[in-house]
Amino acid sequence: MYYLGRICILVALSAACLYSQPTYNKDVLPIFQQQCQICHHPGAIGPFSLMDYQSTRPYIRSIRQRVADRTMPVWKPVAGIGDFLNPEILTQQQIDTITQWVDAGGPEGNPAEAPAPLSFPDGWSLGQPDLVLTVQAPFTVAPGDDLYRCFSLATNLRTDQYVRAVEIRAGNRSIVHHAVVYPDPLGQSLKLAGKDPSASYTCFGDAGVQTTDTFLAAWAPGITPAELAPGTAMKLTAGTRLSMQLHYHPSATGGTDQSQLGIYFAKGPIDKIVRQEFVVNDTFTIPAGDPNYIVRESLPIPSGFNLHAVSLLPHMHLLGHKMQVQATYPDRTVVPMIEIDDWDFDYQAVYQYRQPVPLPGGSEFAFTAAYDNSANNPRNPIPRRTRWQWWCSGTPWTQSIFRPRK
């Protein structure tokens, strides 16, 4: 009787332990839906899908390591500087859940306990766009080429439209580093393209077209599209063409690309217009071997022109090391906007503020960037004296809102 009782107790404890183990369907999948699937679904930037158990199972050891050391999900802003919407940071409880699940062998659990699946139609993160524009013909990039190429895209809009979101889909991520879309109301991009079958032309810095529209969009590795707040939108004028600048960075194999642009129109009334502001310094030269070369630039906000920053996109390339962005108000109050102290060329993001940050007229919007041009920088192609170009450029870009005049 003693041994029988002992055996029963051990079985009961074992069953209790088994019952408490996290499973994919009940415990882990909700975490992936909340923090991971936006990048890890077919057609997105993630190298593998986390949409279902079969796709996830081969990578569970790697997932455990990356969440435990907090390198995934990727979230670059320094804590306490800028209050951003939807920070991609796992709680300790979520990390513990994933760790325990992997340590238990990654059990699938009961499919009936799984939450309803998220939908990413045809890879579009926000669902099917209202307007999809595709590069006219495939463009071939030779091995080793470093190109900035602008593609003229016809919107064929018959009326003015207000835009709540934009998604850029790089056709070939092995060669596309980033993209910027410029409005072209005069159709100048088509003339610049001439008879090129892809309706494209060489460009650098910007698209070389004149515009007064507020519409603008950008993509770099790590950026996921997001909708503007209700009542705010970018304006896209009827008949406007778009010039999509694609940066093709050097690749050993080259390749062919045919990127796409998805546009989502606003559904309700609009009382605030979103505009874009760049702060660019393209005149610096970094000495060879300098591990911490500092570059600064600022943008004054005209007096009487009151803005609110709604999002911020810091942007650097291979030599980028750190970036700080701040606003200085007319009374000299300094407002830290964002700080990134471990720049990652392969992961960039648009950071949306939880509440718009005031930028009153007379303020100064400025950045300080640090570059590592030493041999200790593993991303440095050649530690040599270098100027502003694809491996060392730096540009913070902010979206700001203002109320249009009636």
PyMOL commands that set and color helices and strands:
alter all, ss='L'
color gray80, all
select helices_A, chain A and resi 2-20+24-35+53-68+92-103+111-113+121-123+188-193
alter helices_A, ss='H'
color red, helices_A
select strands_A, chain A and resi 131-134+139-141+147-154+161-169+176-184+200-202+217-219+232-236+241-248+255-257+260-265+272-278+285-286+293-300+307-313+320-328+334-340+351-359+364-371+386-387+397-402
alter strands_A, ss='S'
color yellow, strands_A
deselect
rebuild
show_as cartoon
